[in-house]
Amino acid sequence: MIRSRLPLVRVILVPYLVLLLLFGIVAGAGSAWLYFKARQAQSQLLIHGLLGSVTPLVERLSRSNASPLVQDNDSWLHRELEKIFQRMPDLENVSVRSDGQGFRKYHDRDRTLVTEKLGPATESRQRDLGSATAARRLYSESAPLLRIEFMVNGRDDRPVRLEFGFNRATLRDAVSRALAILLQAITFFLTVSLLCLVIAFGVTLWAAGRVRWLEAHVQELYRHASAAELMAGLVHDLRNPLASFRANLASLRITPEESEEILSEIDQDLVRLDAKLGSMLDLTRKRDEEVRPVECMDLLESVARLAGPRLDDRGLRLELRCRTRGPITLMADAMRDALLNLVINSAESGQQDGSIILEARQEDGRLLFEVRDRGSGLPAGTDLFAPFVTTKATGHGLGLAISRRTVEAHGGTIRARNRPDGGAVFTITIPQPPCGEIS
């Protein structure tokens, strides 16, 4: 089975999800910032409008003698304040103090304007009630009234303190009504933008599905092409044993007295044919062996036991190095055959004596097998893992191809390189599941 090389989730889905999250954060934060800035500007405009209604009163008071105006209920100060109450429904009360005396006008429950005298002030105010901070205090405070204070020096140089109390909820409602259209626009465009991103995400998923579908078809075509190439190579390789087989049959007719020798050669031809067909079956059969935990040292020792006769014939040893922690997870029989192929190839590489090293180790969640020899090395420009490619006079070129297919069935890779000081190194890398995923 050819495994897909398109990491769909990591390459496509995760970046889009991150982009969607970043867009939501940036758009949400930007919209909130824009809304609060607009609310602050609208609050300032509202407060500016309120101050515009009371400023003429304050300016006129600064040009008058304050004390008589405060004490006389029929003064123009009282009449102007009553007019301001009529023009400004948000105004709840006004207090005026001068020389320790004063009065307060406010609406009672029936919305009737009431005036009451105030005694000497005993409370020292620590809060800033100036008009410059009114817009900020509209939302930073929670008291029912928004208080704005004016300190006025009259013509007689006597200070007068005017304090206006506005209904905070009514002022906030006025600001909210003014910002309603802006809030609707922000919500609309944010929703449309998110919808566009979601649509784009859906289109990307659809396109990724189509790519996977096309990839599957390309893999199917590749599989058929590979099968055709394998068959062509197999036919080519089978012609020599068949030709030898026919020649021996012809010789048997001509020289029957040499039948024993000819039959022995025919038997050898049949053995070669059987070996080629068996290798072909190994190359094409589906790898459906169960992936399970095995002890690494047991696997290496089984390879050493099977390769022992070949190594003994050439006076070589197999040195095992197991540097793994705990069991490893793979198709044990298939990987044993793949490692055995590599060890036998190293044994037939021309090394005269010494050891061939078979090492297993773990690196960054991957399992690595290495087979190192001191033979004649690898020829340049040759794909040793392609079917029917061999550097040996008696080889059929399928052993390394079978090993590569086994490694790819594990989702891994296999590569070969020459050693700087002579010989070759074959490296198998296969992924390992995180601890606890294999039951």
ABEGO torsion letter per residue (X at the ends): XBBBABBAAAAAAAAAAAAAAAAAAAAAAAAAAAAAAAAAAAAAAAAAAAAAAAAAAAAAAAABBAAAAAABAABAAAAAAAAAAAABAABABBBBBBGGBEBBBBBBAAGBBBBBBBBBBABBBABBABAAAAAAAAAABABABBBBBBBBBBAAGBBBBBBBBBBAAAAAAAAAAAAAAAAAAAAAAAAAAAAAAAAAAAAAAAAAAAAAAAAAAAAAAAAAAAAAAAAAAAAAAAAAAAAAAAAAAAAAAABAAAAAAAAAAAAAAAAAAAAAAAAAAAAABBBABBBBBBBAAAAAAAAAAAAAAAAAAAGBBBBBBBBBBEBBBBBAAAAAAAAAAAAAAAAAAGBABEBBBBBBBBBGGBBBBBBBBABAEBBBGBBAABBGBBABAABAGAAAAAAAAAAAAAGBBBBBBBBAAEEBBBBBBBBBBBBGABX
